[in-house]
Amino acid sequence: MKKIWIALMLITSILFTNTIAFAAADTKFTDTKGHWAEKSIEKIVDKETFADKDSRFQPNKTITKSEFVLMLYKALDIHIAYFKAPDIKDYFDDVKNEDIYASALIDLVTTNIIDDKDHFYPARALTREQMVHYIMNAYKYKMGDNYKMIKLPPKPFADNKKINPVYSGDVTRSEYMGLTVRPISKMFYPKHVATRAQAAVMIERLLRQLEKENLKVEITPSVEQKNGTLNMKLSITNHSNTKVVFTHSSGYKYDFKLFDSKGNNLYTWSADKMFTMALATTVVEPNQTVEFSAEVEKAVWDNIKTKAVSIKAYLIGKVDGFTINTDGYEIEIK
């Protein structure tokens, strides 16, 4: 049996992408309406691959390892260019090149998402612990060195001793990230087989997590002296492909402060303002910018402009997948 590194030598390029490859909206199965996993199934499962002759998905059916490979591969949208097409026999002795899932399996092995050795057992039912392991391998591949570290690990499952030690870390991380939800029984049931519905839900949760962690939000302050006043701005630019929603506990969404060369606070914009106590949101659409602005009036600015050297802009609120700098965003006044 040849080693995986042989295939790696054939690679000329790997195209990295965090695109979510959702199925088309009109690809509906005939047996998923009202099912608890309906939304996940319709979003990420390819009907052409999984529908039977009656357009059924059979969500409660046990999913095999080869079926999971196809579902995960299509959702992750991985593309690898090889100098020479690899032979699946270089990886596994129980898979043929003509098998419908063979090329997908090769790519997932190359990226180390599927890390089985020698035998793949494609028709074997996928267990819950195996599913979580592959899901977490996919997460690490997509995030590279930027994947989230566990700060406070959750308590072990009641049946933690039944989890294969090879997979225990993945199970812990999966629950920490919300990809696995702890049931009332507090059991993980690692050896139980996974269903097609469960696989679809976990893969969709993975995609949502990747989407959230790959948010590219830029928060920048700016300042301009104009007509004897000082104009201050706080810009939020969304460079990602999904909208970003900031939540605010009141109408107090932003603030501006001026400082002297010693760091003394000379002016606070909100000091004489009143704000509504109602919850509020700020929505920044993909590739759009939202600006908050304020002005230091001429009379006030005349009294402090010889001392003021910097401004700090503050964004007051929270947003999933992005950390707001509570110390403010500083810029020099010129």
ChimeraX attribute file (.defattr): number of C-alpha atoms within 10 A of each C-alpha:
attribute: neighborCount
match mode: 1-to-1
recipient: residues
	/A:1	10
	/A:2	11
	/A:3	12
	/A:4	17
	/A:5	11
	/A:6	12
	/A:7	22
	/A:8	14
	/A:9	11
	/A:10	14
	/A:11	16
	/A:12	11
	/A:13	11
	/A:14	14
	/A:15	9
	/A:16	12
	/A:17	11
	/A:18	14
	/A:19	14
	/A:20	18
	/A:21	17
	/A:22	19
	/A:23	17
	/A:24	13
	/A:25	8
	/A:26	8
	/A:27	15
	/A:28	21
	/A:29	22
	/A:30	13
	/A:31	15
	/A:32	19
	/A:33	12
	/A:34	8
	/A:35	12
	/A:36	13
	/A:37	18
	/A:38	18
	/A:39	15
	/A:40	19
	/A:41	27
	/A:42	21
	/A:43	20
	/A:44	23
	/A:45	30
	/A:46	22
	/A:47	19
	/A:48	9
	/A:49	13
	/A:50	17
	/A:51	18
	/A:52	13
	/A:53	7
	/A:54	9
	/A:55	15
	/A:56	15
	/A:57	23
	/A:58	18
	/A:59	21
	/A:60	14
	/A:61	13
	/A:62	19
	/A:63	22
	/A:64	19
	/A:65	20
	/A:66	22
	/A:67	22
	/A:68	24
	/A:69	22
	/A:70	21
	/A:71	22
	/A:72	24
	/A:73	21
	/A:74	20
	/A:75	23
	/A:76	23
	/A:77	15
	/A:78	20
	/A:79	16
	/A:80	15
	/A:81	13
	/A:82	16
	/A:83	11
	/A:84	11
	/A:85	12
	/A:86	18
	/A:87	15
	/A:88	19
	/A:89	16
	/A:90	16
	/A:91	25
	/A:92	19
	/A:93	14
	/A:94	13
	/A:95	20
	/A:96	14
	/A:97	13
	/A:98	9
	/A:99	12
	/A:100	13
	/A:101	19
	/A:102	19
	/A:103	19
	/A:104	20
	/A:105	24
	/A:106	25
	/A:107	22
	/A:108	25
	/A:109	18
	/A:110	19
	/A:111	18
	/A:112	16
	/A:113	23
	/A:114	20
	/A:115	15
	/A:116	12
	/A:117	13
	/A:118	17
	/A:119	12
	/A:120	18
	/A:121	16
	/A:122	18
	/A:123	12
	/A:124	14
	/A:125	19
	/A:126	24
	/A:127	20
	/A:128	20
	/A:129	23
	/A:130	22
	/A:131	23
	/A:132	26
	/A:133	23
	/A:134	21
	/A:135	24
	/A:136	21
	/A:137	19
	/A:138	24
	/A:139	20
	/A:140	17
	/A:141	17
	/A:142	21
	/A:143	15
	/A:144	9
	/A:145	8
	/A:146	11
	/A:147	13
	/A:148	13
	/A:149	10
	/A:150	11
	/A:151	7
	/A:152	7
	/A:153	11
	/A:154	12
	/A:155	11
	/A:156	14
	/A:157	18
	/A:158	12
	/A:159	13
	/A:160	18
	/A:161	11
	/A:162	13
	/A:163	18
	/A:164	14
	/A:165	11
	/A:166	11
	/A:167	17
	/A:168	19
	/A:169	14
	/A:170	20
	/A:171	28
	/A:172	19
	/A:173	20
	/A:174	20
	/A:175	16
	/A:176	19
	/A:177	15
	/A:178	13
	/A:179	22
	/A:180	18
	/A:181	13
	/A:182	13
	/A:183	9
	/A:184	6
	/A:185	9
	/A:186	14
	/A:187	13
	/A:188	21
	/A:189	16
	/A:190	22
	/A:191	14
	/A:192	12
	/A:193	20
	/A:194	23
	/A:195	20
	/A:196	24
	/A:197	24
	/A:198	22
	/A:199	27
	/A:200	25
	/A:201	21
	/A:202	21
	/A:203	26
	/A:204	24
	/A:205	18
	/A:206	23
	/A:207	24
	/A:208	14
	/A:209	16
	/A:210	21
	/A:211	18
	/A:212	16
	/A:213	16
	/A:214	19
	/A:215	19
	/A:216	18
	/A:217	20
	/A:218	11
	/A:219	19
	/A:220	17
	/A:221	22
	/A:222	18
	/A:223	21
	/A:224	13
	/A:225	15
	/A:226	10
	/A:227	9
	/A:228	13
	/A:229	17
	/A:230	19
	/A:231	16
	/A:232	22
	/A:233	19
	/A:234	23
	/A:235	17
	/A:236	21
	/A:237	20
	/A:238	22
	/A:239	19
	/A:240	17
	/A:241	15
	/A:242	16
	/A:243	15
	/A:244	25
	/A:245	14
	/A:246	19
	/A:247	17
	/A:248	20
	/A:249	15
	/A:250	15
	/A:251	15
	/A:252	19
	/A:253	18
	/A:254	19
	/A:255	21
	/A:256	25
	/A:257	19
	/A:258	25
	/A:259	21
	/A:260	17
	/A:261	10
	/A:262	9
	/A:263	11
	/A:264	11
	/A:265	14
	/A:266	15
	/A:267	18
	/A:268	16
	/A:269	16
	/A:270	14
	/A:271	10
	/A:272	6
	/A:273	8
	/A:274	9
	/A:275	10
	/A:276	10
	/A:277	11
	/A:278	10
	/A:279	11
	/A:280	15
	/A:281	16
	/A:282	15
	/A:283	15
	/A:284	20
	/A:285	17
	/A:286	17
	/A:287	14
	/A:288	14
	/A:289	16
	/A:290	14
	/A:291	13
	/A:292	15
	/A:293	16
	/A:294	16
	/A:295	17
	/A:296	19
	/A:297	13
	/A:298	14
	/A:299	10
	/A:300	12
	/A:301	17
	/A:302	13
	/A:303	11
	/A:304	15
	/A:305	18
	/A:306	9
	/A:307	14
	/A:308	22
	/A:309	17
	/A:310	18
	/A:311	25
	/A:312	21
	/A:313	29
	/A:314	22
	/A:315	23
	/A:316	19
	/A:317	18
	/A:318	15
	/A:319	14
	/A:320	12
	/A:321	16
	/A:322	15
	/A:323	9
	/A:324	17
	/A:325	12
	/A:326	11
	/A:327	10
	/A:328	20
	/A:329	18
	/A:330	18
	/A:331	16
	/A:332	14
	/A:333	16
	/A:334	9
